[in-house]
Amino acid sequence: MRLSRTARVVLGCVTAAGLAVVYVPLLLVLLNSFNADRSFGWPPSGLTGRWWRAALHSDGAREALLTSLKAGLAATAIALVLGTLAAYAVHRHRFFGRRTVSFLLVLPIALPGIVSGIALNAAFRTVLDPIGIGFGLFTVVVGHATFCVVIVFNNIGARLRRIAPSLAEASADLGARSWQTFRYVTFPAMRSALFAGGLLAFALSFDEIVVTTFTAGPGTRTLPIWIYENLARPHQAPVVNVVAALLILVSVVPVYIAQRLSSDTAGGRL
């Protein structure tokens, strides 16, 4: 389909405006993390790295970062196991209710975060409180895993649809058992999709705040929760900007790597 020069210019302008709305505020956050002016006057009166040093020495920020890393890694590990098993079952086997199972697995990512948070909060109070398990890191991990599973499930499912079933059949004809076929044929073919899904799941968990608000206990603060709590404190504003800049960088890197992996495998380099 060929577009006229005017149409291309209009589409280019609209695209540039849309990208500016998304990325200019992020660039301002990064710039303000080096702003020498505590009140963030514009243009900046100078550039300094003291806010980064202050953030490094902030006990609250370090504890929140550690909590986010623990929650993100644990939720990603759970998602990798459950998402891979679910995708393999749905896309490699035929059973009653297969489409329903697939729909229920994908549904959590489509639900509003506040709905998922309220539902998880009620479920934890009903199921975990009676057996003495309170809100804390465990409930945050479980809450994050509910939507991280979807990311892994979709990634692995897409890859399995591209792997010819004849490869597994040929492996079986040569005498390989099911586990050997998975280990030597299926797993190598979906390894990059598994890695990309894990990176995306971690990035999604690391900066999640809505579900975390409803599943974290009083003493459990992830990095997004810490930012939200300190946002209204004037003396903490520069440090908050540094932590927000760090959050941006930590979120962008996994997404970029996952996108490159997906592009490479889409081009046929498994």
C-alpha positions in Angstrom: 0.0 0.0 0.0 1.5 3.3 -1.1 0.7 6.5 0.8 0.8 10.0 -0.6 3.5 12.4 0.6 0.9 14.3 2.6 -0.3 11.2 4.3 3.2 10.2 5.2 3.9 13.6 6.7 0.7 13.6 8.7 1.3 10.0 10.0 4.9 11.0 10.9 3.8 14.0 12.9 1.1 12.1 14.7 3.6 9.3 15.6 6.2 11.9 16.8 3.6 13.6 18.9 2.5 10.3 20.5 6.1 9.3 21.2 6.8 12.7 22.7 3.9 12.5 25.1 5.3 9.1 26.3 9.0 9.8 26.4 9.5 13.5 27.1 8.3 13.1 30.7 10.6 10.2 31.2 13.5 12.3 29.9 12.6 15.1 32.3 12.7 12.6 35.2 16.2 11.5 34.1 17.3 15.1 33.8 15.9 16.2 37.1 17.8 13.4 38.8 20.9 15.5 38.0 19.3 18.9 38.7 21.3 20.9 41.2 18.1 22.8 42.2 16.1 21.0 44.9 12.9 22.6 43.6 13.6 21.5 40.0 13.5 25.0 38.5 13.6 25.1 34.7 16.0 25.4 33.1 18.3 23.6 35.6 20.6 25.9 37.4 23.3 23.3 37.1 24.0 19.6 37.1 25.1 17.5 40.1 25.4 13.9 41.1 24.8 14.4 44.8 21.2 13.2 44.6 22.5 9.9 43.2 24.9 9.7 46.2 22.0 10.5 48.5 19.9 7.8 47.0 22.7 5.2 47.4 22.9 6.1 51.1 19.1 6.0 51.6 18.3 2.9 53.7 14.6 3.0 52.6 15.4 3.1 48.9 17.9 0.3 49.3 15.5 -1.9 51.2 12.7 -1.2 48.7 15.1 -2.1 45.8 16.0 -5.4 47.5 12.3 -6.2 48.1 11.5 -5.4 44.4 14.3 -7.7 43.2 13.2 -10.5 45.5 9.6 -10.2 44.4 10.4 -9.9 40.7 12.8 -12.8 40.7 10.5 -15.1 42.6 7.4 -14.2 40.6 9.4 -14.7 37.4 10.6 -18.1 38.5 7.0 -19.2 39.3 5.8 -17.8 36.0 8.5 -19.6 34.0 7.5 -22.9 35.4 3.8 -22.6 35.4 3.6 -20.6 32.1 5.8 -23.1 30.3 3.9 -26.1 31.5 0.5 -24.5 30.7 1.6 -23.4 27.2 3.0 -26.9 26.5 -0.2 -28.6 27.7 -2.5 -26.2 25.7 -0.6 -26.1 22.5 0.7 -29.7 22.3 -2.3 -31.7 23.6 -6.0 -31.9 22.9 -8.4 -32.2 25.9 -11.8 -31.1 26.9 -11.9 -27.4 28.0 -8.6 -26.5 26.3 -9.8 -23.2 25.0 -11.4 -22.4 28.3 -8.1 -23.0 30.1 -6.3 -20.8 27.6 -8.8 -18.0 28.1 -8.6 -18.2 31.9 -4.8 -18.1 31.8 -4.8 -15.0 29.7 -7.6 -13.2 31.5 -5.6 -11.8 34.5 -3.6 -9.5 32.2 -6.8 -8.0 30.8 -8.5 -7.3 34.1 -8.0 -3.8 35.7 -5.2 -4.0 38.3 -7.4 -2.6 41.0 -9.9 -5.4 40.4 -7.2 -8.1 40.6 -5.8 -6.4 43.7 -9.1 -6.4 45.5 -9.8 -10.0 44.6 -6.4 -11.1 45.7 -6.7 -9.2 49.0 -10.0 -10.8 49.7 -8.7 -14.3 48.8 -5.6 -13.9 51.0 -7.7 -12.8 53.9 -10.1 -15.7 53.5 -7.5 -18.4 52.8 -4.2 -17.4 54.4 -5.2 -15.5 57.5 -6.9 -18.5 59.2 -3.6 -20.5 58.8 -1.5 -17.7 60.2 0.1 -16.4 57.0 -0.2 -12.6 56.9 0.4 -10.1 54.1 4.1 -9.7 53.1 6.6 -10.6 50.5 4.9 -14.0 49.9 1.6 -12.5 49.1 3.3 -9.9 46.8 5.1 -12.7 44.9 1.8 -14.7 44.5 0.0 -11.5 43.3 2.7 -10.7 40.8 2.9 -14.3 39.5 -0.8 -14.2 38.5 0.0 -11.8 35.7 3.6 -12.8 35.0 2.4 -16.3 34.1 0.4 -14.7 31.2 3.5 -13.1 29.7 5.4 -16.4 29.7 2.4 -18.4 28.5 1.9 -16.1 25.5 5.6 -16.1 24.6 6.0 -19.9 24.8 2.7 -20.5 23.1 3.7 -18.3 20.2 6.9 -20.2 19.8 5.3 -23.6 20.1 2.9 -22.7 17.3 6.0 -22.1 15.1 7.7 -25.3 15.9 6.6 -28.0 13.5 5.0 -31.0 15.3 6.9 -33.2 12.8 10.1 -32.5 14.7 8.8 -34.2 17.8 7.3 -37.0 15.7 10.7 -37.6 14.0 12.4 -37.7 17.4 9.9 -40.3 18.6 10.4 -42.4 15.5 14.1 -42.4 16.2 13.4 -43.9 19.6 13.6 -40.8 21.9 11.4 -40.7 24.9 9.1 -37.8 25.7 11.6 -36.2 28.1 14.4 -36.7 25.6 12.4 -35.1 22.9 11.6 -32.1 25.1 15.2 -31.8 26.2 17.0 -32.1 22.8 14.3 -30.8 20.4 11.6 -28.7 21.9 13.5 -26.9 24.7 16.4 -25.6 22.4 13.8 -24.3 19.9 11.9 -22.3 22.6 14.8 -21.3 24.8 15.1 -17.8 23.5 11.3 -17.3 23.9 11.6 -18.6 27.5 14.3 -16.1 28.2 12.4 -13.2 26.6 9.3 -14.1 28.5 11.2 -14.2 31.8 12.7 -10.8 31.1 9.3 -9.3 30.3 7.8 -10.9 33.4 10.5 -9.5 35.6 10.1 -6.0 34.1 6.4 -6.1 34.6 6.7 -7.3 38.2 9.5 -4.8 39.1 7.5 -1.7 38.4 4.0 -2.9 39.4 2.2 -0.9 42.0 -1.6 -1.4 41.9 -1.7 -5.1 42.8 1.2 -4.6 45.2 -0.7 -2.0 47.1 -3.4 -4.6 47.9 -1.1 -7.5 48.6 1.8 -6.0 50.5 1.9 -5.9 54.3 2.5 -2.8 56.4 6.3 -3.5 56.4 6.7 -4.6 52.8 7.7 -1.8 50.4 8.7 -2.4 46.8 10.4 0.4 44.9 7.3 1.8 43.3 5.5 1.8 46.7 8.5 3.7 48.2 8.4 6.2 45.4 4.6 6.8 45.9 5.0 7.2 49.6 7.8 9.7 49.4 6.5 11.7 46.4 4.8 14.3 48.5 7.8 14.9 50.8 9.7 18.0 49.6 13.0 17.0 51.1 12.8 13.6 49.4 11.8 14.9 46.0 15.4 14.8 44.5 16.0 11.2 45.8 12.6 10.2 44.4 13.6 11.4 41.0 16.8 9.4 41.2 15.0 6.2 42.2 12.4 6.8 39.4 15.2 7.2 36.9 16.7 3.9 38.2 13.3 2.3 37.8 13.1 3.5 34.2 16.5 2.1 33.4 15.9 -1.3 35.1 12.5 -1.6 33.3 13.8 -0.6 29.8 16.8 -2.9 29.7 14.9 -6.3 30.0 12.2 -5.1 27.6 14.9 -4.1 25.0 16.7 -7.4 25.3 13.4 -9.3 25.1 12.5 -7.3 22.0 15.8 -8.1 20.3 15.4 -11.7 21.1 12.0 -11.8 19.6 13.2 -10.0 16.5 16.1 -12.4 16.1 13.9 -15.5 16.4 11.2 -14.0 14.2 13.9 -13.7 11.5 14.6 -17.4 11.8 17.7 -17.4 14.2 16.5 -19.7 16.9 
